[in-house]
């Protein structure tokens, strides 16, 4: 090996050891919490349906709101992607028809809610409170039935 190759190899080995040592120190001192910024995922639509069948009150999942892309009130705005879904009674055709006819309105409720808050505000109040606020607005807009719980498949800020 020539001298330059030995120097490059030594730098690579030193870099690898540095990364390992910094990672170990960060985790052991408690300053680095693996997965700290990862959100707890909501139950899958299939698991909700299966659970409802076992409980004797079969439900279907409404996913027709799709994936929504909203902008926060920050300057400049920060994009956020939300994919909401919720369950409704399996045999309630009138409620399903109302959900379908008010699909755009429900989407607008979410988009307007996100548009009035900054990323810092949304992070501070947390995903659970965001869901509660949106759920209240949904139920105010609905006449034929009420939604019990709203879930997010995706809830991602793009910074």
BELCOR-V499910 format. One record per residue. N is the residue number from 1. NEAR is the number of other ideal C-beta (glycine too) atoms within 10 Angstrom. D_CENTER is the distance of its C-alpha to the mean C-alpha in Angstrom with 1 decimal. Layout:
BEGIN
n:N near:NEAR d_center:D_CENTER
n:N near:NEAR d_center:D_CENTER
END
This chain:
BEGIN
n:1 near:8 d_center:52.2
n:2 near:6 d_center:52.9
n:3 near:7 d_center:52.1
n:4 near:8 d_center:49.1
n:5 near:9 d_center:47.4
n:6 near:10 d_center:48.0
n:7 near:11 d_center:46.4
n:8 near:11 d_center:43.3
n:9 near:11 d_center:43.0
n:10 near:10 d_center:43.4
n:11 near:10 d_center:40.7
n:12 near:10 d_center:38.2
n:13 near:10 d_center:39.1
n:14 near:10 d_center:38.9
n:15 near:10 d_center:35.4
n:16 near:10 d_center:34.1
n:17 near:10 d_center:35.7
n:18 near:10 d_center:34.3
n:19 near:10 d_center:30.7
n:20 near:10 d_center:31.3
n:21 near:10 d_center:33.0
n:22 near:11 d_center:30.4
n:23 near:12 d_center:27.6
n:24 near:11 d_center:29.7
n:25 near:11 d_center:30.7
n:26 near:13 d_center:27.2
n:27 near:12 d_center:25.9
n:28 near:9 d_center:29.1
n:29 near:8 d_center:29.3
n:30 near:7 d_center:25.8
n:31 near:8 d_center:24.7
n:32 near:13 d_center:22.4
n:33 near:9 d_center:19.8
n:34 near:8 d_center:18.4
n:35 near:7 d_center:14.6
n:36 near:6 d_center:14.5
n:37 near:6 d_center:11.6
n:38 near:7 d_center:9.5
n:39 near:12 d_center:6.9
n:40 near:7 d_center:8.4
n:41 near:11 d_center:7.4
n:42 near:19 d_center:8.3
n:43 near:12 d_center:11.8
n:44 near:13 d_center:12.6
n:45 near:18 d_center:14.3
n:46 near:9 d_center:17.6
n:47 near:10 d_center:17.5
n:48 near:19 d_center:17.1
n:49 near:17 d_center:20.0
n:50 near:13 d_center:22.1
n:51 near:13 d_center:21.7
n:52 near:17 d_center:22.7
n:53 near:12 d_center:25.7
n:54 near:9 d_center:26.8
n:55 near:9 d_center:26.7
n:56 near:6 d_center:28.9
n:57 near:12 d_center:26.7
n:58 near:14 d_center:25.3
n:59 near:20 d_center:22.2
n:60 near:16 d_center:20.6
n:61 near:16 d_center:17.1
n:62 near:20 d_center:16.6
n:63 near:14 d_center:14.4
n:64 near:12 d_center:16.6
n:65 near:20 d_center:14.3
n:66 near:12 d_center:13.1
n:67 near:11 d_center:10.8
n:68 near:17 d_center:11.2
n:69 near:12 d_center:12.0
n:70 near:18 d_center:12.7
n:71 near:13 d_center:14.7
n:72 near:20 d_center:14.7
n:73 near:15 d_center:18.2
n:74 near:15 d_center:18.9
n:75 near:7 d_center:22.0
n:76 near:7 d_center:21.4
n:77 near:14 d_center:18.1
n:78 near:18 d_center:15.0
n:79 near:15 d_center:13.0
n:80 near:22 d_center:9.2
n:81 near:15 d_center:7.8
n:82 near:23 d_center:6.0
n:83 near:15 d_center:7.2
n:84 near:24 d_center:8.4
n:85 near:19 d_center:11.1
n:86 near:22 d_center:13.6
n:87 near:21 d_center:17.0
n:88 near:20 d_center:20.4
n:89 near:14 d_center:23.9
n:90 near:14 d_center:25.2
n:91 near:11 d_center:28.6
n:92 near:15 d_center:27.6
n:93 near:10 d_center:28.5
n:94 near:10 d_center:29.0
n:95 near:18 d_center:25.5
n:96 near:18 d_center:24.1
n:97 near:11 d_center:26.4
n:98 near:17 d_center:25.3
n:99 near:21 d_center:21.6
n:100 near:10 d_center:22.7
n:101 near:10 d_center:25.0
n:102 near:17 d_center:22.5
n:103 near:14 d_center:19.7
n:104 near:9 d_center:20.1
n:105 near:12 d_center:20.4
n:106 near:23 d_center:17.1
n:107 near:17 d_center:15.4
n:108 near:15 d_center:17.5
n:109 near:20 d_center:16.5
n:110 near:21 d_center:12.9
n:111 near:16 d_center:14.2
n:112 near:11 d_center:16.9
n:113 near:16 d_center:14.9
n:114 near:23 d_center:12.7
n:115 near:14 d_center:16.1
n:116 near:10 d_center:17.9
n:117 near:19 d_center:15.9
n:118 near:14 d_center:15.9
n:119 near:17 d_center:13.3
n:120 near:12 d_center:15.4
n:121 near:13 d_center:15.4
n:122 near:21 d_center:11.7
n:123 near:13 d_center:11.5
n:124 near:10 d_center:14.6
n:125 near:13 d_center:13.8
n:126 near:11 d_center:10.5
n:127 near:15 d_center:7.4
n:128 near:9 d_center:10.1
n:129 near:11 d_center:12.5
n:130 near:21 d_center:10.4
n:131 near:18 d_center:10.0
n:132 near:14 d_center:13.7
n:133 near:15 d_center:14.9
n:134 near:21 d_center:13.5
n:135 near:18 d_center:14.9
n:136 near:12 d_center:18.2
n:137 near:17 d_center:18.5
n:138 near:21 d_center:17.9
n:139 near:14 d_center:20.5
n:140 near:10 d_center:22.9
n:141 near:13 d_center:22.8
n:142 near:17 d_center:23.5
n:143 near:11 d_center:27.1
n:144 near:15 d_center:27.5
n:145 near:15 d_center:25.0
n:146 near:12 d_center:22.1
n:147 near:18 d_center:18.5
n:148 near:11 d_center:18.0
n:149 near:13 d_center:14.3
n:150 near:22 d_center:11.2
n:151 near:19 d_center:8.3
n:152 near:19 d_center:4.9
n:153 near:15 d_center:5.7
n:154 near:14 d_center:3.7
n:155 near:18 d_center:2.2
n:156 near:12 d_center:5.6
n:157 near:13 d_center:8.8
n:158 near:8 d_center:12.0
n:159 near:7 d_center:14.8
END
